[in-house]
Structures are given as structure tokens and as C-alpha cells.
Amino acid sequence: MSQAEHDRWQERYGAPGYLFGTAPNAFVKQQAHLLRKGQTALAIADGEGRNGVFIAEQGLDVLSLDFSPNAQAKARKLAADRGVTLRVEQADVINWSYPADSFDVVAAIFFQFATPDEREKIFAGIKRTLKKGGLLLLEGYTPKQLEYKTGGPSKIENLYTRDMLEKAFSDFSSLDIREYDAEIHEGAGHGGMSALIDVVAVK
């Protein structure tokens, strides 16, 4: 990740309040029935912790990964306010080690700052770090999001298509991909009609 991109996010997360709110992402919340108490989970690019904290509230041991100290200070506060334990590690999610066969669940929500080459590294890391039978929950924007302009990157190459995700995770034992438009309200960072794509996959 470039220094300019790092500084941009540090500045965004340094503003008062929670950029994307404190409620979990709607897709993550909808999949709560798939989470099992006692499992290990990795929340990548977890920012201010709204998704990692929610997963921890379901009884999972969660590692929240992000590169922004400003965001992680808010994640720690949110976890404390909610009365849950959240392990936090400051790291570049592109070049993190992604230890093999280490997590039962990976949540990868809206990390579309990554270029195609960076995304390929992250996807490879996700596949490596999930245990066999592990669950991937991934959500992002499709290219149609460029018409809505309600959040996400301005570069079409950073957005997801069904074909891209099918190729990336074709070796998983199950792969459910859903594309749809929906009104979302996630703090000041994401709001309004959005072109979304969701992945629920098992390694």
C-alpha cells in the first residue's frame, strides 16, 4: 500500500465518530447463523471494528486486522463498550503473512482500495489462512457502483465481477455469489443505493 493511501485513510479515520458507523455490515449480520461460538475468525481491513466486534459478540475469537492506528483505537473502544474481547493487529493486509490453516472464518468486507495485483495477493492469503471447511464472507461493489457513486473506489479495476470471484475461489467446496442493488446506510462512508456482490464460500 502506498504512503499516500495510508495517509488518506489515517486522516479519514482520525475524524470524530465512526466513518462507517458502529453497526455491523448488513451482509455480515445476515450470515450470523453460520458462525459458531468458539471458532476463530479473521476480519481483514476491519477499520474501526464494527464487523470484528459483531463477530466477537457471537462468541468467536476474532483477530481484527488493519493498517490504521486511528481506526484501531476506535475498534478497541467499540469492543470495550460492547463488553467483548477483540484481538487487534496493525498490519498491511496486502503483505500480511496469512498463516496457513489458522481461521475458521474470514470476513473480507469492502477492502477495494486494493489494485488487481494487490487483490490477488489478499485472495491467495485468504485461501491459505482458512482451515479446510472454513467459511469466507466477502462483500464488495460491482462496476455498476460507479454510476451510483455512494461509496467505494473510483477505479473500475478495483471492483468485483462474478467472473472474477468465481475464478478466484473456484477450488472451494461451495461458492454462493449474489449480485444485487440495495440501499445501504453505513455511517458517512457508505450511504445510498449501491451495487453489491456477496460471497458465502466454504473451503
Contacts in CASP RR format, 6 or more apart in sequence:
PFRMAT RR
TARGET T0000
AUTHOR 0000-0000-0000
METHOD contacts of the structure
MODEL  1
MSQAEHDRWQERYGAPGYLFGTAPNAFVKQQAHLLRKGQTALAIADGEGR
NGVFIAEQGLDVLSLDFSPNAQAKARKLAADRGVTLRVEQADVINWSYPA
DSFDVVAAIFFQFATPDEREKIFAGIKRTLKKGGLLLLEGYTPKQLEYKT
GGPSKIENLYTRDMLEKAFSDFSSLDIREYDAEIHEGAGHGGMSALIDVV
AVK
1 67 0 8 1.000
1 92 0 8 1.000
1 94 0 8 1.000
1 113 0 8 1.000
1 118 0 8 1.000
5 113 0 8 1.000
6 67 0 8 1.000
6 68 0 8 1.000
9 67 0 8 1.000
9 68 0 8 1.000
9 71 0 8 1.000
9 113 0 8 1.000
10 68 0 8 1.000
10 69 0 8 1.000
10 70 0 8 1.000
12 19 0 8 1.000
13 19 0 8 1.000
13 47 0 8 1.000
13 48 0 8 1.000
13 68 0 8 1.000
13 70 0 8 1.000
13 71 0 8 1.000
13 74 0 8 1.000
14 70 0 8 1.000
17 74 0 8 1.000
18 48 0 8 1.000
18 50 0 8 1.000
18 74 0 8 1.000
18 78 0 8 1.000
18 187 0 8 1.000
19 48 0 8 1.000
19 187 0 8 1.000
19 188 0 8 1.000
19 189 0 8 1.000
20 47 0 8 1.000
20 48 0 8 1.000
20 50 0 8 1.000
20 186 0 8 1.000
20 187 0 8 1.000
20 188 0 8 1.000
20 189 0 8 1.000
20 190 0 8 1.000
21 48 0 8 1.000
21 50 0 8 1.000
21 186 0 8 1.000
21 187 0 8 1.000
22 48 0 8 1.000
22 50 0 8 1.000
22 53 0 8 1.000
22 78 0 8 1.000
23 29 0 8 1.000
23 50 0 8 1.000
23 54 0 8 1.000
23 186 0 8 1.000
24 50 0 8 1.000
24 51 0 8 1.000
24 52 0 8 1.000
24 53 0 8 1.000
24 54 0 8 1.000
24 55 0 8 1.000
25 50 0 8 1.000
25 51 0 8 1.000
25 109 0 8 1.000
25 110 0 8 1.000
25 139 0 8 1.000
25 186 0 8 1.000
26 182 0 8 1.000
26 184 0 8 1.000
27 109 0 8 1.000
27 137 0 8 1.000
27 139 0 8 1.000
27 196 0 8 1.000
27 198 0 8 1.000
28 51 0 8 1.000
28 54 0 8 1.000
28 55 0 8 1.000
28 107 0 8 1.000
28 109 0 8 1.000
28 137 0 8 1.000
28 139 0 8 1.000
29 54 0 8 1.000
31 137 0 8 1.000
31 200 0 8 1.000
32 54 0 8 1.000
32 58 0 8 1.000
34 135 0 8 1.000
34 137 0 8 1.000
34 200 0 8 1.000
35 41 0 8 1.000
35 55 0 8 1.000
35 58 0 8 1.000
35 59 0 8 1.000
35 60 0 8 1.000
35 105 0 8 1.000
35 135 0 8 1.000
36 60 0 8 1.000
36 104 0 8 1.000
37 58 0 8 1.000
37 59 0 8 1.000
37 60 0 8 1.000
38 59 0 8 1.000
38 60 0 8 1.000
38 61 0 8 1.000
39 60 0 8 1.000
39 61 0 8 1.000
39 104 0 8 1.000
39 105 0 8 1.000
40 60 0 8 1.000
40 61 0 8 1.000
40 62 0 8 1.000
40 63 0 8 1.000
40 102 0 8 1.000
40 103 0 8 1.000
40 104 0 8 1.000
40 105 0 8 1.000
41 52 0 8 1.000
41 55 0 8 1.000
41 56 0 8 1.000
41 60 0 8 1.000
41 61 0 8 1.000
41 62 0 8 1.000
41 63 0 8 1.000
41 103 0 8 1.000
41 104 0 8 1.000
41 105 0 8 1.000
41 106 0 8 1.000
41 107 0 8 1.000
42 62 0 8 1.000
42 63 0 8 1.000
42 65 0 8 1.000
42 102 0 8 1.000
42 103 0 8 1.000
42 105 0 8 1.000
42 106 0 8 1.000
42 107 0 8 1.000
42 129 0 8 1.000
43 49 0 8 1.000
43 51 0 8 1.000
43 52 0 8 1.000
43 55 0 8 1.000
43 62 0 8 1.000
43 63 0 8 1.000
43 64 0 8 1.000
43 65 0 8 1.000
43 106 0 8 1.000
43 107 0 8 1.000
43 109 0 8 1.000
44 65 0 8 1.000
44 93 0 8 1.000
44 106 0 8 1.000
44 107 0 8 1.000
44 108 0 8 1.000
44 111 0 8 1.000
44 122 0 8 1.000
44 126 0 8 1.000
45 65 0 8 1.000
45 66 0 8 1.000
45 93 0 8 1.000
45 108 0 8 1.000
45 109 0 8 1.000
45 110 0 8 1.000
45 111 0 8 1.000
45 113 0 8 1.000
46 52 0 8 1.000
46 64 0 8 1.000
46 65 0 8 1.000
46 66 0 8 1.000
46 71 0 8 1.000
46 75 0 8 1.000
46 107 0 8 1.000
47 64 0 8 1.000
47 66 0 8 1.000
47 68 0 8 1.000
47 71 0 8 1.000
47 72 0 8 1.000
47 74 0 8 1.000
47 75 0 8 1.000
48 71 0 8 1.000
48 74 0 8 1.000
48 75 0 8 1.000
48 78 0 8 1.000
49 64 0 8 1.000
49 66 0 8 1.000
49 71 0 8 1.000
49 74 0 8 1.000
49 75 0 8 1.000
49 78 0 8 1.000
49 79 0 8 1.000
49 86 0 8 1.000
50 78 0 8 1.000
51 107 0 8 1.000
51 109 0 8 1.000
52 62 0 8 1.000
52 64 0 8 1.000
52 75 0 8 1.000
52 86 0 8 1.000
52 107 0 8 1.000
53 62 0 8 1.000
53 64 0 8 1.000
53 75 0 8 1.000
53 78 0 8 1.000
53 79 0 8 1.000
53 82 0 8 1.000
53 84 0 8 1.000
53 86 0 8 1.000
55 62 0 8 1.000
55 105 0 8 1.000
55 107 0 8 1.000
56 62 0 8 1.000
56 79 0 8 1.000
56 82 0 8 1.000
56 84 0 8 1.000
56 85 0 8 1.000
56 86 0 8 1.000
57 82 0 8 1.000
57 84 0 8 1.000
59 84 0 8 1.000
60 104 0 8 1.000
60 105 0 8 1.000
61 85 0 8 1.000
61 87 0 8 1.000
62 86 0 8 1.000
62 87 0 8 1.000
63 87 0 8 1.000
63 88 0 8 1.000
63 89 0 8 1.000
63 103 0 8 1.000
64 72 0 8 1.000
64 75 0 8 1.000
64 86 0 8 1.000
64 87 0 8 1.000
64 88 0 8 1.000
64 89 0 8 1.000
65 89 0 8 1.000
65 91 0 8 1.000
65 93 0 8 1.000
65 96 0 8 1.000
66 72 0 8 1.000
66 75 0 8 1.000
66 88 0 8 1.000
66 90 0 8 1.000
66 91 0 8 1.000
66 93 0 8 1.000
67 90 0 8 1.000
67 91 0 8 1.000
67 92 0 8 1.000
67 93 0 8 1.000
68 90 0 8 1.000
69 90 0 8 1.000
72 88 0 8 1.000
72 90 0 8 1.000
75 86 0 8 1.000
75 88 0 8 1.000
76 86 0 8 1.000
76 88 0 8 1.000
78 86 0 8 1.000
79 85 0 8 1.000
79 86 0 8 1.000
93 111 0 8 1.000
93 122 0 8 1.000
94 114 0 8 1.000
94 118 0 8 1.000
94 121 0 8 1.000
94 122 0 8 1.000
95 121 0 8 1.000
96 125 0 8 1.000
98 124 0 8 1.000
98 125 0 8 1.000
98 126 0 8 1.000
98 128 0 8 1.000
98 129 0 8 1.000
99 128 0 8 1.000
99 129 0 8 1.000
100 128 0 8 1.000
100 129 0 8 1.000
101 128 0 8 1.000
101 129 0 8 1.000
101 130 0 8 1.000
101 131 0 8 1.000
101 132 0 8 1.000
102 129 0 8 1.000
102 131 0 8 1.000
103 129 0 8 1.000
103 130 0 8 1.000
103 131 0 8 1.000
103 134 0 8 1.000
104 130 0 8 1.000
104 131 0 8 1.000
104 133 0 8 1.000
104 134 0 8 1.000
104 135 0 8 1.000
105 134 0 8 1.000
105 135 0 8 1.000
105 136 0 8 1.000
105 137 0 8 1.000
106 126 0 8 1.000
106 129 0 8 1.000
106 130 0 8 1.000
106 134 0 8 1.000
106 135 0 8 1.000
106 136 0 8 1.000
106 137 0 8 1.000
107 137 0 8 1.000
107 138 0 8 1.000
108 122 0 8 1.000
108 126 0 8 1.000
108 136 0 8 1.000
108 137 0 8 1.000
108 138 0 8 1.000
108 139 0 8 1.000
109 137 0 8 1.000
109 138 0 8 1.000
109 139 0 8 1.000
109 140 0 8 1.000
110 139 0 8 1.000
110 140 0 8 1.000
110 141 0 8 1.000
110 152 0 8 1.000
110 190 0 8 1.000
111 122 0 8 1.000
112 140 0 8 1.000
112 141 0 8 1.000
112 152 0 8 1.000
112 153 0 8 1.000
112 158 0 8 1.000
112 159 0 8 1.000
112 160 0 8 1.000
113 153 0 8 1.000
113 158 0 8 1.000
114 122 0 8 1.000
114 158 0 8 1.000
115 157 0 8 1.000
115 158 0 8 1.000
116 157 0 8 1.000
116 158 0 8 1.000
119 158 0 8 1.000
123 168 0 8 1.000
123 169 0 8 1.000
126 136 0 8 1.000
127 169 0 8 1.000
127 171 0 8 1.000
127 203 0 8 1.000
130 136 0 8 1.000
130 203 0 8 1.000
131 203 0 8 1.000
132 203 0 8 1.000
133 173 0 8 1.000
133 202 0 8 1.000
133 203 0 8 1.000
134 202 0 8 1.000
134 203 0 8 1.000
135 200 0 8 1.000
135 201 0 8 1.000
135 202 0 8 1.000
136 169 0 8 1.000
136 172 0 8 1.000
136 199 0 8 1.000
136 200 0 8 1.000
136 201 0 8 1.000
136 202 0 8 1.000
136 203 0 8 1.000
137 199 0 8 1.000
137 200 0 8 1.000
138 165 0 8 1.000
138 198 0 8 1.000
138 199 0 8 1.000
138 201 0 8 1.000
139 196 0 8 1.000
139 197 0 8 1.000
139 198 0 8 1.000
139 199 0 8 1.000
140 159 0 8 1.000
140 160 0 8 1.000
140 196 0 8 1.000
140 197 0 8 1.000
140 198 0 8 1.000
141 151 0 8 1.000
141 152 0 8 1.000
141 153 0 8 1.000
141 159 0 8 1.000
141 160 0 8 1.000
141 194 0 8 1.000
141 195 0 8 1.000
141 196 0 8 1.000
141 197 0 8 1.000
142 159 0 8 1.000
142 160 0 8 1.000
142 161 0 8 1.000
142 179 0 8 1.000
142 195 0 8 1.000
142 196 0 8 1.000
142 197 0 8 1.000
143 156 0 8 1.000
143 159 0 8 1.000
143 161 0 8 1.000
143 195 0 8 1.000
144 181 0 8 1.000
144 195 0 8 1.000
145 151 0 8 1.000
145 152 0 8 1.000
145 159 0 8 1.000
145 194 0 8 1.000
145 195 0 8 1.000
146 154 0 8 1.000
146 156 0 8 1.000
146 159 0 8 1.000
147 195 0 8 1.000
148 192 0 8 1.000
148 193 0 8 1.000
148 194 0 8 1.000
148 195 0 8 1.000
150 184 0 8 1.000
150 190 0 8 1.000
150 191 0 8 1.000
150 192 0 8 1.000
150 193 0 8 1.000
150 194 0 8 1.000
151 189 0 8 1.000
151 190 0 8 1.000
151 191 0 8 1.000
151 194 0 8 1.000
152 190 0 8 1.000
153 159 0 8 1.000
160 197 0 8 1.000
161 197 0 8 1.000
162 177 0 8 1.000
162 179 0 8 1.000
162 197 0 8 1.000
165 175 0 8 1.000
165 177 0 8 1.000
165 197 0 8 1.000
165 199 0 8 1.000
166 175 0 8 1.000
166 177 0 8 1.000
169 175 0 8 1.000
169 199 0 8 1.000
169 201 0 8 1.000
172 201 0 8 1.000
172 202 0 8 1.000
172 203 0 8 1.000
173 202 0 8 1.000
173 203 0 8 1.000
174 201 0 8 1.000
174 202 0 8 1.000
175 199 0 8 1.000
175 201 0 8 1.000
176 199 0 8 1.000
176 200 0 8 1.000
176 201 0 8 1.000
177 197 0 8 1.000
177 198 0 8 1.000
177 199 0 8 1.000
178 197 0 8 1.000
178 198 0 8 1.000
179 195 0 8 1.000
179 196 0 8 1.000
179 197 0 8 1.000
179 198 0 8 1.000
180 196 0 8 1.000
180 198 0 8 1.000
181 193 0 8 1.000
181 194 0 8 1.000
181 195 0 8 1.000
181 196 0 8 1.000
182 193 0 8 1.000
182 194 0 8 1.000
182 196 0 8 1.000
183 191 0 8 1.000
183 192 0 8 1.000
183 193 0 8 1.000
183 194 0 8 1.000
184 190 0 8 1.000
184 191 0 8 1.000
184 192 0 8 1.000
184 194 0 8 1.000
184 196 0 8 1.000
185 191 0 8 1.000
185 192 0 8 1.000
END
